[in-house]
């Protein structure tokens, strides 16, 4: 399933809200939680990660992964938390509105 | 916004790091994907192939990521700039007025700054000028040749040292004098300064011998002026005050000697002073104070260490250099003189004389620029009123406010950059004009006003800063307010909605306050200038001419010289229009004194 424009940033922020993760883990997490409905392509994941970093929503940190490999972890910043709240609220409003329209129109 | 800029700058300046980290990040991903597929039972080869397919083209991903780095920002900037130029073209009168006032403001600042830079900040064009020490004793920095010989022979704090004395040569063979600025330099002058010849060779210790062949080194500018830049100048002869000197070389173009604001035409060895002033050489006179002494500190020796050592050597030096004819009661005081030193980089008559005034002038120029800023901010505000519909529409179709402010700021910076470009051209012309203003006729000041990195940075910085300064407030104001309101109202209604302390009024008040400040300052400045030019010197200076005949080339005896002088005076009194004439050894305000 293709993601609507701009949704990927929201999913990334939400995924990182719990704990810092590296890129691969983020795509796995999104796939798992959406029960394989959402598959994030690398081609869009990494540009999105760097875009979020540029906007100051997430910041990178080099760490060691579970199997002892050096990995680039991303964690949510305060600005990122705010952005997440705003985006989440906007998304829910939109979803409700679209739902209403589809039900009743 | 700030993190955005930092991120982009980081990716720009640490490009290599960023690329490496990205490679590593993507490789890490591929490895994990492969392992996941292998765990699901695929053979290693197949897993790797599928993972690579799933991941997609690494090159394309990297390209997309890089897009997030600097390029898109540059692209946006170029787009903004193009849009700004288009918008400015639509109102040519506004643009012309703004660019012109900015050109004047920034031009004046650049001109003054380039002078300030040349006088105060530019290092001497010699090797490692910070290690050069300039000797002085109580309130004075001139020495006799005898002291210089003692310093040269005894000192052990300098790796090398030199002395020089300024003079004036006559280039003409009889007839009207053609003065040239000359310098007597001791043998180690060029070696100590680390200055090499542009053509031929410089002077060395072997030239600085009594009775040696007379040789001279020319200043680059003098060589260009007087010899048309003759490439085969070495070996030609120049007559200095009637004596032939062989030209051995030309000093480099940027070398003007040791004194910022001054320059020279010809340099000859110190010892040749005995040749030119054959009757009474200053070089032998133990009471002729005419030399400046400069030394280069040995590596690892600090100024304070060298000062202490020199102070300890002082009594012996002065004792040995004392004039035997000196009255007994003065001898004790003479020996108690102490040699001190200060950094040679800080020696300049021009700097002492004008450094303070230049800084004041810089402040005034800054104030002028500030007024120009306020002026343009006001114009922009009026323009923003006229453009409120355009801005409202852009906000309505989804332009972010920050993005719009950036667009408007780009417009003001484009404006100020255009102003700076015109200003820089203006400054190239205005700088020398200001220098000419402070030069007395016939005593031209020499300053290297060529723009260096500091001047360029200053101008660019001034341009960007002024652009933001005058653009920010109008931009913020223009993008405020709800869109629907602005769309409904006409431009006129919007601009008329001024509160008691609206931005427009504040700007006008600021403008008047600054202008008043400048007016009062300029008034005082003109007053001072008038006072200086009308200074009471104790005599009427109008209609007085000073004639300085040089009788040396005639090699006349002192008795004959008096006769010649009397004859000259009689003839001058006979010239129609001459009311009175008088003869003096020391004329008023010539700087010379007698006791």
Interface residues (C-beta under 8 A of the other chain):
Chain A: X22 X23 X24 X28 X41 X42 X43 X44 X46 X47 X50 X51 X53 X54 X55 X56 X65 X69 X70 X71 X72 X79
Chain B: X2 X3 X4 X7 X8 X21 X22 X24 X25 X26 X28 X29 X31 X32 X33 X36 X54 X55 X56 X57 X60 X61 X64 X65 X67 X68 X69
